[in-house]
Amino acid sequence: MAGAGFNELALQYVLADEKSEERTIAEKAAAAIETSANGRVAVGQWVASINRWIQPADDANDDFIARAKALGFLSSTLEILQEKGFALKPEQIKLLVTFFGSLFSSDHRAGITASAKALRHLTRMTTFQPSLGNDIIQNACKLGDDFKLQTPVTRLELYELFLGLLQDPSVVSDLGHQHGNTCGFMISLLELCRNERAPLNLIKWFATLEIFLQNFTSTPEVTSEVFKTFSAYFPISLRASATSSGVTADDLKTAVRSCFAANHHLAGLAIPFLLGKLDQGDAVTVAVKVDILHTLDACLTKYDHPKQSVIPYVDQIWGSLKYEVRNGEIQDTIKATLKVIGSLIRRLDGDELQSFLNDAWRDLSDDLSNPTYTAQAGRLLVSIAGASPQSFKAITPQALSHIHSSIKHTSSASHKQDLLTLLNSILLVRSHLTDSPELTEAANPVRSSNCLEDEKFGDSLFLEIYLPLWQESPPSSSLADHIGLIRKVMEGVATLVGQRSTDTNPPHRLCSDSVCEQIFSWLAKPAISSPIEAQKFIESITDEDTNQLLRESAALALKKAVPLYPPAFQQLLLQYLSSIRSAYQLQPNSGNLISEIRLVASSLCEIASSELLSAKSRLAYSMLLISTLMEGLLGMLSEQAPSRYWTAFVCSIHLVISESLASASYKGAKQGPPRTQPITDECYSEFIGRIENGGVVELGSNKPGNYELMSQTLERLDIDEADVPRHALAYFIWVTKQLYIRFTQAQLCNDRTPGQWAIKLSEDFSRKDSSNAVQQDICLHQTALLATTVVRSLSLEEQIALQLDREAFSLFQPVATPYEISSLDNFRTAPLSMGVLQGLRLRAIDREGHLMALERLLAVLVVDTAMPFSDTTRAALDTILVILSNRLDTKDRIITDKKFEMELSIMAAFRMHQNRSDTSSTHAPILIRAYCSILHYLAGDISRFIPQEEYNALLNSVFSLGPGDIMVGRQLAQSLGLLVSPKECLDTENHAIRKKLSGEWLFYQMVSPRIADCFPDDPNSMVDERRAVNRAVATFAILQHLKYDHYAGDLERIVRVAIRSLSTFKIGVEMESCLIVLLQTLEGEPEKLKEHLPSLISGLISVYDMARRVARAADFMVDTENVKAKNREPSQCRKLVLEFFQKLPASYDSQHLWPHRHLLLRPLWAACGDPVREIRRIALITRQTWDNLA
Amino acid sequence: MDKDNANPTILNVSELPTRRDRRKKASRKASESKLDAIMRKPQYLSTPFCDIPWSDDTESDDDFTVEPIDEQEVYDLISTISDPEHPLSLGQLAVVNLPDIHISPSPSVAADPNTLTRVLVKITPTITHCSLATVIGLGVRVRLEKALPPNYRVDVMIKEGTHSQDDQVNKQLADKERVAAALENVTLKGVLDKMLETCV
């Protein structure tokens, strides 16, 4: 390209507005230089292209903007050349350096930024000669006082230039060679860059100074000058600015700190300077003090040659710092100070360390004897001991004997507590040091047989200090102090158990087994045996909270200590069992014992799922714990204890299982733990075979556990960490099976089909009177919930491999049963079947069996005679109906056809049932129950609805037949909510099939078309009126469970029905559903209610009055249990009404509400006297809101 | 303006009388709540048809127990009123105390909601020459009148022997017309609003 070409490019560049455009032009110029045959000429033409802008004119005509842009053209081209790795010839670089360097003295207005940029790119080129670095610095320094007149951005370019130069080792060596240790260039730079304040520039400037200090050997004078420069900024802070530079105060602090710590030659200046600042006392704020301490810490950690840089100042540093801890009150400062002391000690060695420790001990020993300063001296001592193994070994012997004698002689309880806290911290520090890399690396010379005073941290410490304190009898006064002390002892012994030796042989535990056992029997008392046996751990404690505090401390100590001494867990479990046995013998009907069985089990469960344990140990611990709980259950069953005891154990086992499934190593427990391989029938049998021969408790065969054998079996189990979840689940299935087998038994039923087996409840359930039946049912339901937790964690393949669909009906008994719920014992085994079915996935149930089960269940539930089962059993059967209908595989044609047939027959059965002339009072409840069962069946169906009309005939007829019934329509309408009410069995957690739009679908298909029927055709006809009200009841029964968005589209009509319903509904579930929908509407779209406000407010006021009258009438009822239930519904209505009023002022402007204020204030005032406290509270808030209506 | 009593005795908020069961419920441990979750009554057993008693603990989660307005409730209404001088509540300063609240006839569930009920609150000024005793009494009165139902009559008095001019203050607080006139006074109304701001 000829010179004209460059001229053209330069012109385009100067005229360009966009950055991208500028870059394109610069790229063209760079390409032209690269490709030119004669580089020298091309470069000459390129430089000459900006000639027409380069001569500064007189001030008035000086177009320095264009000139700056033109220079920018050169620097941008250089940038691209440098990026591409193209190097100009050395002499060209030299010429350019001279040219750009001259601009520093000749063109302060336009040339600086571009020159600095251009020079920066030149210095990065491979052909750049280091000797030019000095020239650049000298030229730049010619800026003199004009430097600070430049904009911060321009100065930043220069700082980057300087930093770039000093980062180049060849330039550094050349500068060192040229200037020697006088470092003249630095003096010039210091002169130039004085008074910099822009944060971004300071960061670069401090980095430059740091590099200088690290790389140059300078005279003390120069070092001192540099020190003065950066120390003048200390302590640095950042003023809030409108234009954020992106630099934080912490960045600046770190940058200055790096300067302080850059070179050990600075020690003589930096350390006294920092200590001087620190000793200013109250004049220094906390933040500054912390900054000083961090800086000092950085210096002490980074300085080389500690003998020259650190040791001379040790006394001075200790002298200043000890007071920061001794008299300090601010935690942040104290923490930072202790860190500095640790760093200081780590730099000392041999005699210096010893002499420092001697001095320090002299100060500390006095303070330790003085109750006022013990805590502070303790902190200092711990930081010294914890700094390194050497300092620990040097200071602990004297410290321990001092603590020992002080504890013995002091009479102050708080002093004792402080000393004990110190001792506990020393133990923690020792554990920490034992695990430190210095001691764990076998080859490390520091490691020796006794580098952490092994012999002092074993039984002797326990016997000399902890034992006497524990055995001290509680004083009559200051019980709180004594409890504080006992809690400290618990904390201490928990750490003591874990102390290990440091010798090169495999490390061993320092405490003997007998001491460890004693410690655990101590801790077990407040955490396990005292609560179970309903004894007070310390007799004189009267307050329940204090007792609880001690118990929690003991449980916490156990949680820490058990992983350190694994045999203890078995000891605790045996203690748990024996305490339960003896407590039960004393007081078999204690409610407290039942709740303590669960609470203590939950503490033991926390220990078993501790994060300190490996996954394998967690499995072993959980297995041991579950086995113990089964042993407890076995004991209660053989004692024929009330079934509430059984429930307590079943719940505890459930807790252990669900904690184990949820614990850290099995992430995503909801979908079952991740497993390397699935559980197959073979591997399940093989693993369980080993377990069963390994001493576990077997409920079914009444076999008690053998703990020794069990522990050995668990130790021998050869399981990979990754395979733990699989084995855990296999074990949990086995546990479920054990419970099921124990609670049931198989019986031959020859009456229907010869040789057919059916399942009934075991003998355990027949031994007690019928008043216990409810409690027994609760136990069965809890067992079922446990089964669900286990079954749902399995994958589909596993559920099929283990034939869980069959087990759901045979209840794990080793006999073949048909796919139906056993009718023996009045269907009481239904909850157990439900438990297994609830966790099964789609297609886990055999197709034929699925349909058979569904059909037979419907035949049992949709009948016109009273069935013999209890309400709870019926609830379980209904739930099974939901599950079975929900899990039907509707993609399977055979299933859908069969389903359709089944629904037709249900419909026919119900119609016949409904048309029975016998509408006596005994028949009505049977009809309602049958209707509810159909609703349950449909609830499962709706959740994964099929939109085609022909599949929903049953649903349609349920909507028409139910509320349309002239006799019991109202009750049937109330039940319709069951279709969409929340159900656990339809949770996705239980693998239910749910389609997202089911709510909307139901509303638009079934509810919306019937809203018109909520108004009577003939207002004078009683029958019409009754049907309309029933329809409205049905509508709101469903709407209350839908989301607002589902029905928002039809709101106008719904609101009209609601207003009418306020006067036609009874106070109770009906009114409640209507109020819930009104509240949801008010929250969703208040505008839609605006025009109806007058009728809504007056309607709601009368609802409140009516609800209060209903409640008052209920008060006269004799049956107290019933009063409670009767009271709930009116109270709920009153609460909802008041909540509606409370939300109005937030939803509308006051001008819309003002007309109603007067009408409302009096009823609200009366509502402040509502019989229910919670409602009074809402009434008061509402009254205040309306009172203050502006 | 100098304060009448610049250095009053202050009670810790956690030590003030309150309904104990609430506190207990709040401080349950995490492991216990996990246990509760395991033992909860499943939804399918909570339908109207099978309302069986589930847990063996007494069911305390029922919000709808019928409880009359008692002294503790009145105390809770007024103990959060701010003192006009200090940034502290009347409960913390022990100006209002639970034993100094009397309700007659004594609260009972069976009482007819229209029975005329009298609430008498005796306040204890922090010092015997407290000039703000009347304002505090007025504050207590306004708060209770706004919070209690129409069949309640409120009387506020200075506790015997705790104020040098208790007769005069009592007379002012009992005089309906003077109370009404006081509430018309904009400055006084401002002070009262400020005091009642902290009531919830």
Interface residues (C-beta under 8 A of the other chain):
Chain A: E552 G591 I594 S595 R598 L599 S602 S603 C605 E606 R644 C651 H654 L655 S658 E659 V774 D777 I778 H781 Q782 L785 S870 D871 T872 R874 A875 A876 D878 T879 R929 C932 L978 S981 P982 K983 E984 C985 V1069 R1108 A1111 R1112 D1115 K1124 A1125 N1127 R1128 S1131 Q1132 K1135 R1162 W1165 A1166 A1167 C1168 G1169 P1171 V1172 R1173 E1174 I1175 R1176 L1180 R1183 Q1184 D1187
Chain B: K29 S31 E32 K34 L35 I38 M39 P42 Q43 Y44 L45 T47 P48 F49 C50 D51 I52 P53 W54 D56 D57 D62 D63 F64 T65 V66 E67 P68 I69 E73 V109 A110 P113 K146 A147 L148 P149 P150 N151 Y152
